[in-house]
Structure formats: structure tokens, C-alpha cells
């Protein structure tokens, strides 16, 4: 995670523009010296609208701030990302007059996976994501960059104990589904109604304790030599099956 004393850095065109359009607290905007394109103009217009300080800086400075990341000539210094509560996730669904559709990420460690999952979740109308406070990636600048701005639109709740939260969700009428090699073919999954989907750790999958608490297990059939998928790829397939069942043609 890239930090300065005030918080973290967001960089790149899409991530920066979405942050500037959101209510995210932004401390400072850096734009690469001599950059003359639509990216720069859009960023400057949004920064001016919000009354933010914009500083010109050479590419070498932006490379240093982002540890050599693909900043596209734009870097924002932002306050640390704020987490939602589980109640906020329910509110998100209520505001859209929809049955809740949540993701529970059990120990996702790769920030690129979390960013990609956020991006898919936003595209498919997921109302929120729940992650654990420990042994998992948190909301970072890399996550924000990979999400291409989706981090500003999908609330993320951070909780101490996923098992306790799953029990609480079930008491509130949410059906819990997990993933396992011996589960039901995901193409038959009907995610209508209040639903939460657990995506497991990249290597270990879902923890045994959470497996005991699910209402149903799903599996993605594979006929190739490699019998596993990247966590964000598997999540995308499952999320869109959930979308398809909730929004039939």
C-alpha cells in the first residue's frame, strides 16, 4: 500500500476521475508537467470544481509516488478509504428497492483480485462486499487502481468475524452460498431474494467453519487440465449468474 502522512495515493485516469467525482476526501492533485491531453483537462476541470490544489510535477516524481505504477500522468493524495457497516449494505439495497445481493470475501489476499471483484460487483449491481479485518487485503491504492473507480460505488464493510456476520445475515433472511468442487453446478443457481455469496481464499478456498454455515454450495464445472480459476475470474462467473437469475431476459 502506498501511503503519505495524510493517507494514500490513487493514480491513473479512470480511478482518479471517479475519485474526483465522488465524495472521497482528496488532499492534493498531481498532474505531470507538460501533459496535454483529455485526461489532464478532465482532471483539471474536476479539481477546479472542487477547489482542490493542483501541482505540476515531473514524471519522475509521479513514478516515485506510485512506486512505478501506471499513473498516466495523474496522482491524487487521498484520505484513507472509509469502510461501510453491514447496515449500510442493506441500506444500499433498500435505496434501489432490491433484494440484497452481497459478496463475502474469505481471506482474499491479492489486491488485484479485490480490485477486479469490485469492478465486476459494480457492473452487476452487487449491493456491497464484506471482508475480514485480518489475514486479507484491505482497501488500498492498488485495489482502487485495479477497480478503475468501482471502489467509489460499491460499499465495503470490514468485520472482525465472518462466521458471526454470516449468522447475523441468516437471521435477517439472507441465503448464504459458497463455492466448492462438490457443489451444485453454478449455472442452475437462482440468486433471487436476499443472497450472499462467499468467495474463498486464492489457495485455500472457503474456511471449514464458514462451509458449515452455508445454505448451498456451488461449483464451476471444468473439463481442462487446470482444475482451478483465479479468484476474481471465478467470482465474475458466479456474480453474473446471480445477475442473470435476478434479471432474466
C-alpha positions as CSV (number, residue, x, y, z in Angstrom):
1,X,0.0,0.0,0.0
2,X,1.4,3.4,-0.9
3,X,0.9,6.0,1.8
4,X,2.0,9.5,2.7
5,X,1.4,11.2,6.0
6,X,-2.1,12.2,5.0
7,X,-3.3,8.9,3.7
8,X,-2.9,7.0,0.4
9,X,-2.5,7.6,-3.3
10,X,-4.9,7.0,-6.1
11,X,-3.5,7.1,-9.6
12,X,-4.4,6.5,-13.3
13,X,-7.2,8.1,-15.4
14,X,-10.3,6.2,-14.5
15,X,-9.6,5.7,-10.8
16,X,-8.7,9.4,-10.4
17,X,-11.7,10.7,-12.3
18,X,-14.1,8.5,-10.3
19,X,-12.5,9.6,-7.0
20,X,-12.8,13.3,-8.1
21,X,-16.5,12.8,-8.9
22,X,-17.2,11.0,-5.6
23,X,-17.3,12.4,-2.1
24,X,-13.9,10.9,-1.4
25,X,-11.8,13.4,0.6
26,X,-8.9,14.4,-1.6
27,X,-5.9,16.3,-0.2
28,X,-3.9,17.1,-3.3
29,X,-3.8,16.5,-7.1
30,X,-0.6,16.0,-9.0
31,X,-0.5,16.3,-12.8
32,X,2.5,15.5,-14.9
33,X,4.4,18.6,-16.2
34,X,3.8,19.1,-19.9
35,X,0.9,16.7,-20.1
36,X,-1.6,18.0,-22.7
37,X,-4.4,15.6,-23.4
38,X,-8.1,14.9,-22.5
39,X,-7.0,13.1,-19.3
40,X,-5.3,16.2,-18.0
41,X,-8.1,18.5,-19.0
42,X,-10.8,16.3,-17.4
43,X,-8.8,16.0,-14.1
44,X,-8.2,19.8,-14.0
45,X,-11.8,20.6,-14.6
46,X,-13.0,18.3,-11.8
47,X,-10.3,19.5,-9.4
48,X,-11.2,23.2,-10.1
49,X,-14.9,22.4,-9.5
50,X,-14.0,21.0,-6.1
51,X,-11.5,23.8,-5.3
52,X,-8.6,21.4,-4.9
53,X,-4.9,22.2,-5.0
54,X,-3.3,21.0,-8.3
55,X,0.5,20.7,-8.5
56,X,2.5,20.2,-11.7
57,X,5.3,17.6,-11.2
58,X,7.7,15.7,-13.5
59,X,7.1,12.1,-14.5
60,X,9.9,11.0,-12.2
61,X,8.1,12.4,-9.2
62,X,4.9,10.6,-10.1
63,X,6.8,7.4,-10.7
64,X,8.2,7.8,-7.2
65,X,4.8,8.5,-5.5
66,X,3.3,5.4,-7.2
67,X,6.3,3.0,-7.0
68,X,6.5,3.0,-10.7
69,X,2.8,2.4,-11.2
70,X,0.9,3.2,-14.5
71,X,-0.2,6.7,-13.3
72,X,-1.0,8.1,-16.8
73,X,0.2,11.5,-15.5
74,X,-2.3,11.8,-12.7
75,X,-1.9,11.1,-8.9
76,X,-4.2,12.0,-6.1
77,X,-3.4,12.1,-2.4
78,X,-6.5,11.0,-0.6
79,X,-7.6,10.3,3.0
80,X,-7.6,6.6,4.0
81,X,-10.5,4.8,2.5
82,X,-13.7,4.6,4.6
83,X,-15.4,1.4,5.3
84,X,-19.2,0.9,5.4
85,X,-21.2,-1.0,8.0
86,X,-23.2,-4.1,7.2
87,X,-26.3,-2.0,7.8
88,X,-25.0,0.4,5.1
89,X,-25.0,-2.5,2.7
90,X,-28.7,-3.3,3.5
91,X,-29.4,0.4,3.0
92,X,-27.8,0.3,-0.4
93,X,-30.2,-2.4,-1.4
94,X,-33.2,-0.7,0.1
95,X,-32.5,2.5,-1.7
96,X,-32.7,0.6,-5.0
97,X,-35.8,-1.3,-3.8
98,X,-34.0,-4.6,-4.5
99,X,-33.4,-7.7,-2.5
100,X,-29.8,-7.6,-1.1
101,X,-27.1,-9.2,-3.1
102,X,-23.8,-9.3,-1.1
103,X,-20.3,-10.8,-1.5
104,X,-18.4,-12.2,1.4
105,X,-14.6,-12.5,0.7
106,X,-13.0,-15.0,2.9
107,X,-9.3,-14.2,3.0
108,X,-8.7,-12.7,-0.4
109,X,-5.0,-11.6,-0.2
110,X,-4.2,-10.2,-3.7
111,X,-5.2,-6.5,-4.1
112,X,-5.6,-7.0,-7.8
113,X,-8.2,-9.7,-7.2
114,X,-10.1,-7.5,-4.8
115,X,-10.0,-4.6,-7.3
116,X,-11.2,-6.8,-10.1
117,X,-14.0,-8.2,-7.9
118,X,-15.1,-4.7,-7.0
119,X,-15.2,-3.8,-10.7
120,X,-17.4,-6.8,-11.5
121,X,-19.6,-6.2,-8.4
122,X,-20.3,-2.6,-9.5
123,X,-21.1,-3.7,-13.1
124,X,-23.5,-6.5,-11.9
125,X,-25.3,-4.4,-9.2
126,X,-23.9,-6.1,-6.1
127,X,-25.0,-4.0,-3.1
128,X,-21.9,-4.4,-1.0
129,X,-18.9,-6.5,-0.1
130,X,-17.9,-7.9,3.3
131,X,-14.2,-8.6,4.2
132,X,-12.4,-9.6,7.4
133,X,-10.1,-7.2,9.2
134,X,-7.3,-9.8,9.4
135,X,-5.4,-12.1,7.1
136,X,-6.9,-10.4,4.0
137,X,-6.2,-7.5,1.7
138,X,-7.8,-4.2,2.8
139,X,-8.8,-1.2,0.6
140,X,-5.6,0.2,-0.8
141,X,-4.4,2.4,-3.6
142,X,-3.7,-0.7,-5.7
143,X,-7.2,-2.0,-5.1
144,X,-8.6,1.4,-6.1
145,X,-6.5,1.5,-9.3
146,X,-7.5,-2.1,-10.3
147,X,-11.1,-1.3,-9.7
148,X,-11.0,1.6,-12.1
149,X,-13.2,3.7,-9.9
150,X,-15.7,1.0,-8.7
151,X,-14.3,1.4,-5.2
152,X,-16.2,4.6,-5.0
153,X,-19.6,2.9,-5.8
154,X,-19.6,-0.4,-4.0
155,X,-19.6,-0.1,-0.2
156,X,-17.1,-2.4,1.6
157,X,-17.8,-3.5,5.2
158,X,-14.8,-4.7,7.3
159,X,-15.7,-7.1,10.1
160,X,-13.9,-8.9,12.9
161,X,-15.5,-12.3,12.5
162,X,-17.0,-13.5,9.2
163,X,-18.7,-16.5,10.8
164,X,-20.6,-14.2,13.2
165,X,-21.6,-12.0,10.4
166,X,-22.9,-14.9,8.4
167,X,-25.1,-16.0,11.3
168,X,-26.4,-12.4,11.6
169,X,-27.2,-12.3,7.8
170,X,-29.1,-15.6,8.0
171,X,-31.2,-14.2,10.9
172,X,-32.1,-11.3,8.6
173,X,-33.3,-13.6,5.9
174,X,-30.2,-13.7,3.7
175,X,-29.4,-17.1,2.0
176,X,-25.7,-17.9,2.1
177,X,-23.9,-19.7,-0.8
178,X,-20.3,-20.8,-1.0
179,X,-18.1,-22.5,-3.6
180,X,-16.7,-26.0,-3.6
181,X,-15.6,-28.7,-6.0
182,X,-18.5,-30.9,-5.0
183,X,-21.2,-28.2,-5.1
184,X,-24.2,-27.7,-7.5
185,X,-23.4,-26.6,-11.0
186,X,-23.5,-22.8,-10.7
187,X,-25.5,-22.4,-13.9
188,X,-28.5,-23.7,-12.0
189,X,-28.1,-21.2,-9.2
190,X,-31.1,-19.0,-8.5
191,X,-30.0,-15.9,-6.6
192,X,-33.4,-14.2,-6.4
193,X,-34.2,-12.9,-3.0
194,X,-31.7,-11.8,-0.3
195,X,-28.5,-13.6,-1.2
196,X,-24.8,-13.5,-0.1
197,X,-22.1,-15.3,-2.0
198,X,-18.8,-16.4,-0.3
199,X,-15.6,-16.3,-2.4
200,X,-12.8,-18.1,-0.8
201,X,-9.0,-17.5,-0.4
202,X,-7.0,-17.9,-3.7
203,X,-5.3,-21.0,-2.5
204,X,-7.2,-22.5,0.5
205,X,-10.8,-21.7,-0.6
206,X,-13.5,-21.1,2.0
207,X,-12.6,-21.9,5.6
208,X,-14.1,-25.0,7.1
209,X,-16.1,-23.0,9.7
210,X,-17.8,-21.0,7.0
211,X,-18.5,-24.1,4.9
212,X,-20.6,-25.4,7.8
213,X,-22.8,-22.3,7.8
214,X,-23.7,-22.0,4.1
215,X,-27.2,-22.9,2.7
216,X,-25.8,-24.2,-0.5
217,X,-22.5,-24.9,-2.4
218,X,-21.8,-24.0,-6.0
219,X,-19.2,-25.3,-8.3
220,X,-17.9,-24.2,-11.7
221,X,-17.5,-27.2,-14.0
222,X,-14.1,-27.6,-15.7
223,X,-13.0,-30.0,-18.3
224,X,-9.5,-28.8,-18.9
225,X,-6.2,-29.9,-17.3
226,X,-6.2,-26.9,-14.8
227,X,-8.9,-27.5,-12.2
228,X,-8.9,-24.1,-10.6
229,X,-9.6,-20.5,-11.6
230,X,-8.2,-17.2,-10.4
231,X,-10.4,-15.9,-7.5
232,X,-11.6,-12.8,-9.4
233,X,-12.4,-14.9,-12.6
234,X,-14.4,-17.4,-10.6
235,X,-16.1,-14.5,-8.7
236,X,-17.1,-12.9,-12.0
237,X,-18.7,-16.1,-13.4
238,X,-20.7,-16.5,-10.2
239,X,-21.7,-12.9,-9.8
240,X,-23.1,-12.8,-13.3
241,X,-25.0,-16.0,-12.8
242,X,-26.5,-14.2,-9.8
243,X,-27.2,-11.2,-12.0
244,X,-28.8,-13.4,-14.8
245,X,-31.2,-15.1,-12.3
246,X,-32.2,-11.8,-10.8
247,X,-32.6,-10.0,-14.2
248,X,-34.0,-12.7,-16.6
249,X,-34.4,-11.8,-20.3
